[in-house]
């Protein structure tokens, strides 16, 4: 079997990769929907993979892996890898999880991720109301994550939140960074207390915090969170769309508190997790399969983290439904350091009408049943998808 074409279409802001072969078998991969500009980047790799056997996934990846980088520039490589596994599974009539070592679990736990409720403001009452809404969600999540600090509207809505200048998101992703005021710290503690009053010990609470915190503030806040038994504090120092990790700085926070510290969604490749894991800089890592370099790369990092006693909670909030399928397949194979992954939802909602193969409902009691159909187990309803295709992408399914 040989690769005959590599295509990329932007469908509802979602960059979708398709790899065709001379046997008629094709595979799909996906980058998150905030990256529609990736199309030319995906097609850059075409010259390196044409004529290769797609079922030799590692051999193909060795030709392109070194040409990616930290988020967002590893997304194209990751989507191609996902499509290769889809082809390999279809070629041998097996689900991808069988090719990655087989199921460790029959169901994978997810947390709310893309399931969001509009918040009226940033007060403790607003956070309590959001926690109540999430608690009653039809998916029955056993873990809920909420944005706080620099990963929320607080810097613009809470007076004198930082000692630094406030930047709008027009300045780029997650632009704010600086020392927090005492008022800000007390406000965040009150918001967490309000959420825990609603969630109790029935539902775990994780916080998406940054990036952008200074080390003294991170330590103060993490210690203040210890009585609440949080699942984790995510991306306090560095994180989303930052091309570095600062493992030594994270370690200073981690060893100062019993509250688990989490990071890793922007990190590309196992080599860039090496110091983070070996130095025990965090208690939990959260790579995104659509940014780390693909499904097998995430699996390798999860195994290596497990050797070092570090937990795994993969990112995936806006990977979309093909990304969701990839997450289900790989997370079924992860060792027992796996907690849950961030549940992606269809954006826009009509994606549910154009993808086939997903269970209905997808999530029950916070869990997704792992399916056993070949490859990733999902495909396009081409007729339904056609009306959402750009004119330049009309031949995508050919």
Secondary structure, DSSP 8 states (H G I E B T S, - for coil): --EEEEEEEEETTEEEEEEEETTS-EEEEE--TT-GGGHHHHHHTHHHHTTS-TT-HHHHHHHHGGG--STTTTHHHHHHHHHHHHHHHHHHT-BHHHHTT--S-SEEEEE-TT-----S-SSHHHHHHHHHHHHT-TT--SEEEEE-GGGSSHHHHSTT-BSS----GGGSTT-----B-HHHHHHHHHHHHHHHHHHTTTSEEEEE--S---HHHHHHHHHHTGGGT-SEEE-SSS-TT-S---HHHHHHHHTT-SS-EEE-TT--SGGGTHHHHHTT--SEE--BTTTTT-HHHHHHHHHHHHHTT-EE--B-TTSHHHHHHHHHHHHTT--TTB--EE----SSTTHHHHEES--SSS-BTTEEE---SSBTS-EE-HHHHGGGS-GGGTTTT-
